[in-house]
Amino acid sequence: MNQAQLKVLAKVLGSASDEFSHHGCNDLCLDWLGLTPEELTSFKEGFTKFLKADDPLYVNEGNCVQDWLVMSYLKEVALREVKDNASSSISPP
């Protein structure tokens, strides 16, 4: 994805996570995402690490999570990618 697409993705995911948080329990079954077992494990590890930054006691047991949390996580991943891409596109003098 290019920088503009990543920024839009982050904005949309941030907005969506805010909206979903106002509708009670909206769970997302991670099995539904169509990831391979390895991809699912990697995603869950990244997701859990992200949430532990705010809640050190968070433990992800199972494959069912609140969807707005997944959107918030993906938003931060996209923003990190934007930042990384911006710094890597600067060429040395």
JODA-V183970 format. One record per residue. N is the residue number from 1. SS is DSSP state (~ for helix, > for strand, _ for the rest). PHI is phi in whole degrees, 0 to 359 (none if undefined). D_FIRST is the distance of its C-alpha to the first C-alpha in Angstrom with 2 decimals. Layout:
n->N ss->SS phi->PHI d_first->D_FIRST
n->N ss->SS phi->PHI d_first->D_FIRST
//
This chain:
n->1 ss->_ phi->none d_first->0.00
n->2 ss->_ phi->272 d_first->3.76
n->3 ss->~ phi->302 d_first->6.73
n->4 ss->~ phi->297 d_first->8.15
n->5 ss->~ phi->297 d_first->5.96
n->6 ss->~ phi->295 d_first->6.29
n->7 ss->~ phi->295 d_first->9.82
n->8 ss->~ phi->296 d_first->10.63
n->9 ss->~ phi->303 d_first->9.74
n->10 ss->~ phi->298 d_first->11.95
n->11 ss->~ phi->296 d_first->14.55
n->12 ss->~ phi->295 d_first->14.89
n->13 ss->~ phi->294 d_first->15.23
n->14 ss->~ phi->297 d_first->17.69
n->15 ss->~ phi->295 d_first->19.64
n->16 ss->~ phi->296 d_first->19.77
n->17 ss->~ phi->294 d_first->21.00
n->18 ss->~ phi->297 d_first->23.66
n->19 ss->~ phi->293 d_first->24.81
n->20 ss->~ phi->296 d_first->25.04
n->21 ss->_ phi->293 d_first->27.04
n->22 ss->_ phi->264 d_first->29.74
n->23 ss->_ phi->240 d_first->30.45
n->24 ss->_ phi->70 d_first->32.19
n->25 ss->_ phi->270 d_first->31.11
n->26 ss->_ phi->242 d_first->27.90
n->27 ss->> phi->273 d_first->27.30
n->28 ss->> phi->239 d_first->24.43
n->29 ss->> phi->274 d_first->25.43
n->30 ss->~ phi->297 d_first->22.81
n->31 ss->~ phi->298 d_first->24.37
n->32 ss->~ phi->292 d_first->23.09
n->33 ss->~ phi->289 d_first->19.43
n->34 ss->_ phi->76 d_first->20.22
n->35 ss->_ phi->276 d_first->19.34
n->36 ss->_ phi->291 d_first->21.56
n->37 ss->~ phi->304 d_first->24.19
n->38 ss->~ phi->292 d_first->22.54
n->39 ss->~ phi->296 d_first->19.12
n->40 ss->~ phi->297 d_first->21.14
n->41 ss->~ phi->299 d_first->23.15
n->42 ss->~ phi->298 d_first->20.24
n->43 ss->~ phi->298 d_first->18.63
n->44 ss->~ phi->296 d_first->22.11
n->45 ss->~ phi->296 d_first->22.79
n->46 ss->~ phi->295 d_first->19.75
n->47 ss->~ phi->299 d_first->20.54
n->48 ss->~ phi->294 d_first->24.19
n->49 ss->~ phi->298 d_first->23.70
n->50 ss->~ phi->301 d_first->21.71
n->51 ss->~ phi->289 d_first->24.56
n->52 ss->~ phi->294 d_first->27.25
n->53 ss->~ phi->297 d_first->26.22
n->54 ss->~ phi->266 d_first->27.68
n->55 ss->_ phi->225 d_first->30.16
n->56 ss->_ phi->300 d_first->31.59
n->57 ss->_ phi->268 d_first->33.54
n->58 ss->_ phi->297 d_first->30.63
n->59 ss->_ phi->228 d_first->30.89
n->60 ss->_ phi->265 d_first->28.69
n->61 ss->_ phi->250 d_first->31.18
n->62 ss->_ phi->93 d_first->30.16
n->63 ss->_ phi->245 d_first->27.07
n->64 ss->> phi->244 d_first->27.61
n->65 ss->> phi->226 d_first->26.03
n->66 ss->> phi->287 d_first->25.70
n->67 ss->~ phi->294 d_first->22.59
n->68 ss->~ phi->294 d_first->22.17
n->69 ss->~ phi->291 d_first->22.09
n->70 ss->~ phi->296 d_first->19.21
n->71 ss->~ phi->296 d_first->17.28
n->72 ss->~ phi->297 d_first->18.37
n->73 ss->~ phi->298 d_first->17.30
n->74 ss->~ phi->295 d_first->13.73
n->75 ss->~ phi->301 d_first->13.71
n->76 ss->~ phi->295 d_first->14.96
n->77 ss->~ phi->297 d_first->12.52
n->78 ss->~ phi->297 d_first->9.55
n->79 ss->~ phi->294 d_first->11.92
n->80 ss->~ phi->296 d_first->12.84
n->81 ss->~ phi->296 d_first->9.42
n->82 ss->~ phi->301 d_first->9.52
n->83 ss->~ phi->297 d_first->13.06
n->84 ss->~ phi->297 d_first->12.64
n->85 ss->~ phi->294 d_first->10.25
n->86 ss->~ phi->294 d_first->12.80
n->87 ss->~ phi->287 d_first->15.67
n->88 ss->~ phi->279 d_first->14.68
n->89 ss->_ phi->274 d_first->14.21
n->90 ss->_ phi->280 d_first->17.82
n->91 ss->_ phi->269 d_first->20.08
n->92 ss->_ phi->293 d_first->23.52
n->93 ss->_ phi->292 d_first->26.52
//
